[in-house]
Amino acid sequence: MELILVVVGAIVVTAVAHRRGLEPALIIVVIGGAVSFIPGFQAPELDSHILLTVVLPPLLYSAALDFSFPTFLRNIKPILGLGVALVVVTAFTVAAVSSWLVVVPLTFGTALILGAIVAPPDAVTAVAVGRKLGLPKRVMAILTGESLINDAAALSLFSIAVAQVAGTHTFIENPLLLFGYSAVVGPVVGAALGYVTLWIRRRLANPGLETVQGLVVPFAAFIAAEHFHASGVLAVVVAGFVVGSGTLDAGYQTRLQERYVWNSVDVLLEAFVFAYIGLHLRFVLEDLREAHESLGEVAIASLIVLAVVLAIRPLSVFAMFGRGVLSRHVERRLSVPVPEQGGRGALGTRKRDRAPARWRSRIDNRRLTWQENVVVSWTGMRGVVTLAAAAAIPVTTAAGEPFPERATIQAIAFVTAIGTLLLQGWTLPSLISRLDLTSDEENRYAYAETAKAEEVVHRAADAVLAEFRAHPPEGLDPRVLAEIRTTIARQSQDADEMPDPEAHTLRAETFAALYRAVLTAQRAALIGERDEGRIDDEAVRAMLERLDLQEAGVTARLESRF
């Protein structure tokens, strides 16, 4: 009953926040924290493994469904830098600072657990704000891609650190081998499950059943990968990539249903998670008192960790950006042209005789502008993974003793999550608004890709209509055939131009068959051009959505008149 009330309350607050133009996550956290101090209030309790298994997989899977693998590959360098390297740097920096300052008695092992917990940002709020305020597509892609893999890196590091402190045995004793095994086997499990899902869908051919099956996929991928001691997060992400790409070949009803179903699931889970965070504020403080910890010392340690977390991301982002600027400056000052016949220039660079590999040619090597770097560096809000990982710290060690500084680590992690949500979440919209992030180059690129997609669908339609004109069906008046061709060529959605029979007439059936043949050819042409790398995947997805909505409208009108 308590969970239902939390969900209903979170939905109400979300609706009010949207009406007022506010960010729902922040309002929910603040209201939840205030509610936790009501006398006699008891916050709902969920096992940490349930929180990770029920909440995290569908959020990741939904993001992966809408995030194409070509876009992921195109931005692989910044995504890996932020999603893996920055997580490791943040975790070890927090561990070093926390153990060195000795504000609270944390060993390096327990401090590394804290570092792994607070390392991964949650891009939910940042992406929502960025979409509303019109962040460049590349920045949105980098933030979304980062959120898909940083949880895997943080949770793997967390598991290794907990095993070392608790004295428990892991599947593979060597931490590096365990990390590598998890990073390889997890995606393999996810890919296998994704292809099995597509195989089943082709035989179901039922939008309702396909959507229900899709709801099971993220949980199955996560649990199956964890059963093999691999990364459940990476399994879910890869399964989402595979199913998302294969769904482009499915019927329009399945795509439209899934799009709206997963949007609803996202809103529900995100509202619940942030409400759950806020409602546990008072109880985190009570756990500290029971552990006989000094609230003042824990508060100081929490502020220090929060400061480190807020500072390490901008420093790391601008270190990457500054290195690129420095290398280009040095190259301009010291290098000489490479001889046409080969050989080396002043910096020892050799002219390449071979073109780069095909997959390398698709990687976007453009540098982010300084404005984009500022935005990326300030999108470090912590969320569901930080909360769930803090709750997942075992109560006792393998020897049966209380886990060292468990309440302290949880309190610091809680303050860090709340602090980043409030500080960065409140200021991010105004920061984006103040920075001029409009890019003429990106606008021209998006316009060109959209024009390519439109040209492809027009060519596909013309080919089908030309075949229809050359081999018309028998039994229809030539004027009726011309009318059908003209109507479909315009791809009109005006009901007055649709056939109006009282039964299944030859004219209506011919119209419907030809119209769906045109749509099938258009989709096939779009997917073929995308697979060949001639059109951006995002432009293809946008055009496919337009075709889906168009087919849904025409089909509804036709069926209502049959």
N, C-alpha and C positions, 0 to 999 in steps of 0.2 A: 504493500500500500504506500509506503514511504517513497519507493522508487517512482511510482506512478505520479505522486504529488510533485516530486522533483521535476519529472519530465514535463508535466502540465505547466508548472510554474516557469520553467525555463522557456517553454514555447511562448507563453504569454509575454514574458520580458523581451524575448526576441522580436515579437510582433510590434511591441511598443517602441523598441529601439529603432526598428526599421522605419516606423512612421515618423520618428523624431530625427532621422538621419544620423543616428549614433551607431557605434560599433557594438553589436550585441554581446560579444564575448566579454568585453570589459565591464559592461553594465551588469551582466550576469554574475561575474566574479565579485564585484563590489556588493551587490545585493545579497549574494550568498554568504559573504563574510559577515555582513550585518545580521543576517538571520541566525547565523551560528551562535550568536551571543544571547539569543532569546532564552530566558530561564526555562529549564526543562526540555529544551530542544535536543533531540537525538538525531544525529546525522546518519543517513543510510550507509551501511557498510557492505563493501564488495571485496571479495578476495582479489588480490592483485593479479593473479593469473587469469581470473575471469575478466578483469578490466582490460588486460592486454589482449586476450583472445577474442573478446566480444566487441570491443570498441575500436582497437587499432586496425585489424585486418580490413573491415569494410571501408574505413576512411582511406586507407592506402589503395585499395583495389579500385575504388571509385575514381581517385585521382589518376591512377594508371590507365583506366579505360579511356579517359578523355585526353591523355597525354601520349602522343604517338612516339614510337621508338625512333623513327628518323629524327624527330625534334630532339629527343634525348641524346642521340648520337651526335647531332650537329653541335650541341652545347656540352659535350662530354668533359671537356677540360675544366671549365669553371664548376660544373656539377661535382666532379670528383674532388676538385680542390676544396670546395665548401662542404660537401657531404661526407668526405672521408678524412682528408688531411686536417681540415679545421676542427673536426670533432676530436681527433686524437690530440691535436695541439691544445685545445681548450681543456680537455680532461687532464692532461699532464700538467698544464700550467696551474689549474685550480688545485690539483693535488700538491704540487710543489709549494705554492703560496700557503695553503691551508696547514700543511704540516710544518712549514718553516716558521710561521708567525706564532705558533703555540698559543693562540687565543683560547682555543678549546683543545683538549688532549686527543688529537687525531694523529695516528701513525700514517706513514705514506700509503700503506695499503688501504686503510679506511678512507683516507683523503682521496685516493684514486677512485674508490666507489662513488664518493660524492661528485668527483669530476666527471665520471661517466654519466651520472644521473643528470647533471645540469648541462652537459655538452650539446645535446641535439636540439636545435630550434624547431618550433612548430610553425609551419608556413601558412596555416589555415587563416589566421587573422591578416597576415601580410598580403597573401594572395587576394583575399576578399577586399581589402582596402585598395590594393593595386588595380584590381579589375574595375572597381567603382570609379577610381580617379584616373584611369587610362594610362597605366604604366606601359612602357614599351613591351612588345611581345617577347623580345629576347630576355628581358629582365624577369618577366613572369615565368618564362620557360626555365630559367636558371633556378629560380626560387622553388618552383614546383618539383623540378628534378632533384634538387638538393633534399627536399622533404621526403622524397621517396627512398633515399638510400642512407641518410644520416642516422635514422633510427636503427638500422641494421648494424652500423659501425658502433654506435653507442651501446646498444644492448649486448653485442658480442664482448666489448671491453668490460661492461658491467658484470657479465657472467664470469669472466676470467678473474676479475678482481675479487668478487664475492667468494669464489672457490678458494682463492689463495688465503683470504682472511679467515674464512670459516673452516678451512682444513678439509674440505670435501674433495672428492675425486671427480675430475672432468673426463669426458669421453676420450680426449687426447690430451696428454699432460703438457706437451709443448704449446705455449700460448700462440705462437706464430702459426704452427701447423693447424691448431684448432681454428684460428681465424680464417686461414686459407681454405680449410675443409668446409667451414660454414658458408664462406662466400662462393664456393663452387657448387656444392651439392644443393644449396637452397634454390638457386635459379634453375638447376636441372629439374628439381621436383616441381617447381612452379610451371616451367615450360611443358613438362609432361602432362600435368593436370590441365593446363590450358588447351593443349591439342586434343586431349580426351574430351574436354568440354565441347569443343567445336565439332568433333566427330559425333557426339551424342546429339547436338543441336541440329545437325543436318538430317538426322533421322526423326527428330521430334516434329519439326515443321509446324510448331504451334507457339505463337507469341507468348501466351500466358505461361505455358510450361517452360519455355526458354528463359523467361524472366525469373521464374521461381528457381530454376536451376542456377541462374547467375547469382542469386542471393546466397547460395551454398558455397560457391567457388572460393571466396576469400577465406572462409573458416576452414574448409578442407585443405587448402594450400598451406595455411599457417600451421595447422595441427599435424599434417603429414610431414612437413619439413622439420618441425620440432621433434617429432618422433624419431627422425633420423639424426638428431642432434645438430641440425643445420639451421640456417637463418630462416625463420618463418616470414620475416619482413621481406626479404629478397624474393622468396617464393611467391608471396602475394603480389609483389610488384611485377614480376615476370609473367605470372599468370594473367594479370590485368593487361599487360602489353599484348600477349598472344591473343586473348579473347577480344580485346578492343580492335585489333587489326582484322581478325576473322569476322567480327560482327559487321564489317563493311560489306561483306558478301551476303549477309542475311537479309530478311525481308524488312521493309520499312517499318512495319508495326513493332517488330522486336526492338529496333533501334530507338524508336520514339518512346516506347514503354520503358525501356531500361533507362533512358535519359532522365525521365521524370521520376522514376522510382528511386534511382540513386541520388538525385538531387534532394528528395525528401529524406532519405536515410542520412545524408550528410548533415542536413539542418538539424535533425533530431539528435544525432550522436554528438555533434559539436556543442549544441545547447546543453545536453546532459553532462558532458565532460566538464565544461566550465562551471556549471552549477555545482557539480560534485567537488571541484577544487575549492570554491568559495565556502561551501557548507562545512568544510573540515578545518577552518581556521582556528576556532576555539579549541578543538580537540587536539590539534598539534601542540598548542601551548600547554594544555593539561598533561600531555605525555611528557613534556619536558620537566614539568614540576614533579611528576611521579619519579622521573629518573634522577631527581635531585640535581639538575643542572642549573647553572646560573643563567637566568634569562638575559641579563646584561651582557655576559660574555658571548652567549649564542647570538644575540642581536648584533654585536660588533662583528663576529665572524660572518654572519649572514650578509651584512653590508659590505664586508671586504670581498666575499665571493661574488656578490652581485656586481660590485665595481669591476672585478676581474672579468666577469662574463660580458659586461657591457663594453669593456675596453678591448678585449682580445679580438673580437670580430672586426671592428674597424681597422685595427692595426694590421691584422692578417690580410684583409682585403686590400688595403692600400700598399702593403708590402708586395703583394702580387702585381698590383697595378704599377707601383713605382719601379719594380724590377724591369717591367716591359719598357717603360719610358727610358730608364737608364741604358738598357741594352741598345735601344734604337739610337740614343744619343751617341753612345760609344761607336756604334757601327758607322754612323754618319761622319764622325770625326776621324776615325782611324782606318776605315776600310778603303780599298781601291777596287775598281771594277774587276770582275773575274774575267780572265782572257776567254775569248770566244772558242779557242782551240782546247780549252780545258785548263787544268792547273789550279793553283791556289791564289787567293787574294791576300791582302795584308793581314786579315784575321784568320787565315788558314781555311777559309771556306772554299769548297770545290763546287764548280758548276755541275749541276745534276744533268745527267744525260737521259735519265728515265723519268717519266711522269709519275707523280705520286699514285699510290694505290687508290682504287675507286672509293673505298670506304673513307680513306683519309681526305679525299677531295671534297667529301660532304661535311667535314668538320668546319665549323665557323670559327675562324681565327681572328675575327675582328676584336679589337680592344673595347672594353666598356668605356664610356665617357666618364669624366669625374663626377658628373651628377648621378649617373647610374651607379657608380661605385658607392657614393654616399648613401643612396637608398638601400643597396644590397647590404651595406655594412650596418644599417640600423634596423634590419629585419630579423632580430634574434630573439623574438618572443618564445618563451618556453611554454609547454602545454601538457598534453595527455601522456606522452612518453615519460617526461620527468616525474609526473605524479605517480604513474603506474610503477615505474622502476623504484621509486622511493618506498612505495608500499610493498614491493617485492623483496626487500631486504629480509632475510630469514631472522626469526626471533632468537634462535640459539645457534651455536656453532656445532661442528661435528662432535666435539667433546661434551656437549650438553650445557655449556656455559652461555650466559646471555651474550648476544652479538654485540661487540664493542661499539659504543656511541651510536646505536641505531636511532634513538630519538633525536639526537643532535643532527645527524645527517638528514633525517626527514624534515626537521624544522628548517635547516638551511636551504634545502632543496625547495621547500614550500615558499619561503620568502623570495628565493630567486625567481621562481615561476611567477609569483604575484607581481614582484617588482618589475620584471621585464614586460609583463603584460600591461601594467599601468604606465610605466615610463615610456617604453617604446611604442606601445599600442596607442596611447593618447597623442603622442607627438608625430607619429608617422604620417597621418593624413596632411597635417599642416606642412611637414617637411616636403612631401611630394608636391603639394600645391605651390610651394615657394620655388622649387627647382623647375627650370624649363627643360622638361624631358621630351618634348616633341622633337622628332627626328624626321627631317625631310627625306633622308635616304631610306629609312624604314617605311615611311608612308608610300614612297614610290615603289619599294619592293613589294609591299602588301598589295598595292593597286595592280602591279604587273602580274603577280601570281593569281589574283582574282580574275584578271582579264584572260590569263592563260586557261584557267578552269572554265570560264564561260565560253571561250573559243572551242575547247575540247567538247563540251556538251552540245554546242551548236553543230559542230562537224558530225558528231555521232548521230544527232537527230536528222540531219540532212541525208546521211547515208541510209538510214532506215526508211525515211520518206521517199528517197529515190528508188529504193527497192520496191516499196509499196506502189509507187507510180508505175514502175515497169511491170509488175506482176500483181495487178489489182484482183481482189476476190470477185468471184462471179456472183451475179444476182443483184448487184446494186447499180443504180443509175449513175452515170459518170459525174453528174452534178453533185450527187450526194458524196461520192468519193472525193471530189474536189473540196467540198465543204469540210469533210473530215480532215483532209490534209491541211487545209488552211487553219482550222481551229487548233489542231495539235501543234502546228508550226508556231503559232503564237503562244503556245503553252499557257492559254488563258485559264484563269480560275473563276471566270464569270459564269454563274449558274445558267444564265440565259443562253450561253453558247454550248452547253452540254446537251447530249441527246435526251429527248423527253418521251420515251415510250411508256406505254402502260404495261408492257410485258417485255420478254427477252427478244427484241427484234434483231434482225440481221445488222441493221445500221448501228444499234447500240453495242452489240457484241464486237463488231468490226472496230468501232471507235475504241472500246476498252482494250482490245487485243493490241491494236496499233500503238495506243498511248503507252501501254506497259512495255511493249517492245522498244519504244524510243527510250523510256527510262532505263531499261535494262542495258541497252547499248551505251547510254550516257554514263551509267555507273561503271560499267566495264572499262570504258575508255579512260575515265578519271583514275581508276585504280591502276590501270596499265601505265599511264603516264607517271603516276606517283611511284610505282615500283621501279620504273626506269630512271627516276631521279630528275625528271624534267619539270615537275611541279611540286611546290612546297606542300607537305602533308596537311598543314593547317588549312590552306586554301581548299584542298580536296575535301576535307571534313566539313568545312563550311558549305561548300557547294552540295555535298551529299545531304546535308541537313535541309537545305532548301528544296532539293528534289523529294526528300521524304515528306516534308510538309505539303508540298504540291501534290504528290500522289495521294496522301491521306485526304486532302480536300476533294480531289476529283473522285476518288473511290467512294467517299461518303455520299457525294451527290448522285453518283451512278447507282449505288446500292439502294439509296432512298427512293429511287424512281423505278426500280425493277419490281 
